């Protein structure tokens, strides 16, 4: 009987940690999407882009990557960091691909979220 209780307790702990990880990624992604939208709006308006990119960089380095590095693969975070580092030079040069890079950043964040969702393909 004790083994059953211990086993169920371990399974419950794994479920709680998994749900907490998914909720954390979802919350951080929502905030990241808001920062990205603010960058895009500033770019389209033509003013304040540098400040918005700075806010995005600070959020990513300070909260997003620091919190999620223990949960997600470094590959995704590295991809996002590379995209963010390209945004400032692209905005200063007036590059046409600026919004495409912002969309790629959103897609990388979405991949992180999807990688945390449980699925049968990850079990098999």
C-alpha positions as CSV (number, residue, x, y, z in Angstrom):
1,X,0.0,0.0,0.0
2,X,2.9,2.4,0.8
3,X,4.4,1.8,-2.6
4,X,1.1,2.8,-4.3
5,X,0.9,6.0,-2.3
6,X,4.5,6.8,-3.1
7,X,4.0,6.1,-6.8
8,X,0.8,8.2,-6.9
9,X,2.6,11.0,-5.1
10,X,5.5,11.0,-7.6
11,X,3.0,11.0,-10.5
12,X,1.1,13.9,-8.9
13,X,4.4,15.9,-8.5
14,X,5.3,15.3,-12.1
15,X,1.9,16.5,-13.2
16,X,2.1,19.6,-11.1
17,X,5.6,20.5,-12.3
18,X,4.5,19.9,-15.9
19,X,1.4,22.1,-15.6
20,X,3.4,24.8,-13.9
21,X,6.0,24.8,-16.7
22,X,3.3,25.1,-19.4
23,X,1.6,27.9,-17.5
24,X,4.9,29.7,-17.1
25,X,5.8,29.4,-20.8
26,X,2.3,30.6,-21.7
27,X,2.5,33.6,-19.4
28,X,5.9,34.6,-20.6
29,X,4.9,34.2,-24.2
30,X,1.9,36.4,-23.8
31,X,4.1,39.2,-22.4
32,X,6.7,38.6,-25.1
33,X,4.0,38.9,-27.8
34,X,3.0,42.2,-26.3
35,X,6.6,43.5,-26.4
36,X,6.9,42.3,-30.1
37,X,3.7,44.1,-31.0
38,X,4.9,47.3,-29.4
39,X,8.1,47.0,-31.5
40,X,6.2,46.5,-34.7
41,X,3.8,49.4,-33.9
42,X,6.7,51.7,-33.2
43,X,8.5,50.6,-36.4
44,X,5.4,51.3,-38.5
45,X,4.9,54.7,-36.7
46,X,8.5,55.5,-37.3
47,X,9.3,56.7,-33.8
48,X,10.5,55.1,-30.6
49,X,11.7,51.9,-32.2
50,X,15.0,51.9,-30.4
51,X,13.4,52.2,-27.0
52,X,10.9,49.4,-27.7
53,X,13.6,47.1,-28.9
54,X,15.6,48.0,-25.7
55,X,12.5,47.0,-23.7
56,X,12.2,43.8,-25.6
57,X,15.9,43.0,-25.1
58,X,15.7,43.7,-21.4
59,X,12.6,41.6,-21.0
60,X,14.1,38.7,-23.0
61,X,17.4,38.7,-21.1
62,X,16.0,39.6,-17.7
63,X,12.8,37.6,-17.4
64,X,12.1,35.4,-20.4
65,X,15.4,33.5,-20.9
66,X,16.3,33.5,-17.3
67,X,13.1,31.9,-16.2
68,X,12.7,29.5,-19.1
69,X,16.3,28.3,-19.4
70,X,15.6,25.6,-16.8
71,X,12.5,24.5,-18.6
72,X,13.1,24.6,-22.4
73,X,15.9,23.7,-24.8
74,X,18.8,26.2,-25.2
75,X,18.4,25.8,-29.0
76,X,15.1,27.7,-29.1
77,X,16.4,30.4,-26.7
78,X,19.5,30.8,-28.8
79,X,17.4,31.2,-31.9
80,X,15.3,33.9,-30.3
81,X,18.4,35.7,-29.0
82,X,19.9,35.8,-32.5
83,X,16.7,37.2,-33.9
84,X,16.5,39.9,-31.2
85,X,20.1,40.9,-31.8
86,X,19.3,41.6,-35.4
87,X,16.3,43.8,-34.8
88,X,18.1,47.0,-33.8
89,X,20.5,47.1,-36.9
90,X,17.5,46.2,-39.2
91,X,15.4,49.0,-37.8
92,X,18.2,51.6,-38.2
93,X,18.8,50.6,-41.8
94,X,15.1,50.5,-42.7
95,X,15.3,46.9,-43.7
96,X,12.1,45.5,-45.4
97,X,12.5,42.2,-43.4
98,X,12.0,43.8,-40.0
99,X,8.4,42.7,-39.5
100,X,9.3,39.2,-40.9
101,X,12.0,38.9,-38.2
102,X,9.4,39.9,-35.6
103,X,7.1,37.2,-36.9
104,X,10.0,34.7,-36.8
105,X,10.5,35.7,-33.1
106,X,6.8,35.0,-32.4
107,X,7.1,31.7,-34.2
108,X,10.1,30.7,-32.1
109,X,8.2,31.5,-28.9
110,X,5.3,29.4,-30.2
111,X,7.6,26.5,-30.8
112,X,8.8,26.7,-27.2
113,X,5.2,26.6,-26.0
114,X,4.4,23.6,-28.3
115,X,7.5,21.8,-27.1
116,X,6.2,21.9,-23.6
117,X,2.8,20.5,-24.3
118,X,2.5,16.8,-23.6
119,X,1.9,14.6,-26.5
120,X,1.8,11.0,-27.5
121,X,4.7,11.4,-30.0
122,X,7.0,12.5,-27.1
123,X,6.2,9.4,-25.1
124,X,6.8,6.8,-27.8
